[in-house]
Amino acid sequence: MKKITLFLATFALSLSAYGALPTGSGEFEVDMPLFNRAFEFGARALFIKTSAPEVDYALLFPSPTSRSDGRYKSSRPSYDFGYKLYLGYFIPCSGNDIRLTYSDFEQKDRSHSGAPEGFVNPPNPRQFQVPVRAFVPGIIGDVIVSDGGGPVETFPGGLVFDPAIVEATGSAIEGDVKNTIRQGSIDLDAGQFINIDNFIRLRFFGGLRYSRLKNNFNTTFVIGNLTASESTLSGPFIGTIEPFTVSGLSTITLASQSQLLESIRQTSTYNGIGPRMGGEGAFHIGGGFGLVGSLSTAMLIGKQQSALSKTTTGELALALAGITTVTEGTPGFDISIDDLTPPIGSVFTTSINEIQDFEFDRTTRIVPNLEANIGINYTIQLEHCRTVTIEVGYYVNHFFNAVDRLAATATNPSSGPLTDDSPIVPVGVRTRHTIDASFAGPYLEIEATL
């Protein structure tokens, strides 16, 4: 994209420079036109797409546990329509004009990955290995006290296991991305026209540009293949004989229907204003046709704001695989547990709704901007020096360092960055870096001078 921008800039400069060359007769004239009072209206339809790096959103592997033969999956921007409108006023008895321009473009792209393409992971493969914390409700059981000859006493609901936290991990089985970028600009500039030999017209201008760029890069993953840790449950016995405690180790299993939905939302917004200058030229080749080109640059200064939000939602279907009791209390008595609620082997659900988000402070940033186009036009002469011009060509608008990309990864503070063998300690490390954004594609413009 930068090569295309450089080519357009070179073409526009060459067109302007050609106006300074002598004609075949060795003589050429340079003059400033004197306009009558007039207005110009223009509308440009753009059919362009965005070009921005770092739109990878997933890694595809042959199996859930594989970390080889992976390939990146990226958001692929398509062409969308945008527009540019302008209104100009020619100052009487001069070669000057004042022009107000408004442009707007929004692009929305979606992409999906999953079977049969492969097993999905985000570009950082360890992202989903950070545990999800699930709540296991308190468990109540009946306590039966025996002395060897049979039950001595039964205490319904006499055992209460405290609520527990279960950590579940899994891998993504499907992934989606929605990448939306919107760019709008308002320009106010004053121009000076110059004619060269009646077949080249140049306009040099300067003024102000205000631009706004907003990018939402949202990914959503379905997390499956979930496994859960073992959870130690313990609680006191509630009864009339001498107190004792009962504890147990229960393996928490996850039913196959357990799935989580993880959404990661990145937002980047830039608003800037600054000086703008440039030039445009038209080379008349006869029969109403002409070659046109323009080049402008702006130096924007404004505020950049970016944020990341990660939301994990869903329901885990949990089951208790078994409880082994260990009792402490009065010697000579046997303790057994019965009618656990929820009972052993039954499936119960617990809801997951975790939100992790952070936002970087608003910062002041300078964003250079380069805009150029080349094309061919056809002008229709009307009465009283009025004209209608139809123009087609190729357009580029490039913003440097205008979009933020954010990341939040887990590290182990005791052993440095995560490795395949290191334990998971979800301590967030937040990173931010900037990327360029380009908008390029063909255009059709209609202009009327009245």
Secondary structure as UniProt FT lines:
FT   HELIX           2..18
FT   TURN            19..20
FT   TURN            24..25
FT   STRAND          30..31
FT   STRAND          38..51
FT   STRAND          56..61
FT   TURN            64..65
FT   STRAND          71..74
FT   STRAND          80..90
FT   TURN            92..93
FT   STRAND          96..114
FT   TURN            115..116
FT   STRAND          119..121
FT   TURN            125..126
FT   HELIX           127..129
FT   STRAND          132..136
FT   STRAND          139..146
FT   STRAND          151..161
FT   STRAND          164..196
FT   TURN            197..199
FT   STRAND          200..228
FT   STRAND          230..237
FT   STRAND          245..254
FT   TURN            256..257
FT   STRAND          259..286
FT   TURN            287..288
FT   STRAND          289..328
FT   TURN            331..332
FT   STRAND          334..341
FT   TURN            344..345
FT   STRAND          347..359
FT   STRAND          363..381
FT   HELIX           383..385
FT   STRAND          387..412
FT   TURN            413..415
FT   TURN            420..421
FT   STRAND          427..449
//
